[in-house]
Structure formats: structure tokens, C-alpha cells
Amino acid sequence: MTTPYNNDNTVTTPRRDNMLGRVRTGLRIPYALNTWLTLEARRQGMSKNALILTILQNWAKKQVNEQ
């Protein structure tokens, strides 16, 4: 099996996500919230990921403006 890690867990091959300045993360959310996000994203014509990013970016901007 090929792995991008050495025995000391250092990365030896660049990952596409890292080259684009993105990080993969996982969220554990309640089923009802997941359903709402899916339906709302579909209503707005975007992916659920794009909707979550929009929500997080708007929240972060609000936090900065309140300081």
C-alpha cells in the first residue's frame, strides 16, 4: 500500500487540498440539521458544502465587526 507518510508521519507528497489552501474537515451534525442544510442548499441552488461555508464566513465577518 502506498502512503504519503514516512514512518515519522511527515508528509512526503503534496496534497491537492493543501496546494489550494484548503483543509478537509468533518462535522457531526444532528440529522434534522443535516436535512435542513440539504434542503436549503438545494433551494438556493448551491451545494451543502457551499451553504455551510457561506454561513461560517458570514458568522466570522460578524464576529470581526463586533470587536
Buried (B, 14 or more C-beta within 10 A) or exposed (E): EEEEEEEEEEEEEEEEEEEEEEEEEEEEEEEEEEEEBEEEBEEEEBEBEEBBEEEEEEEEEEEEEEE
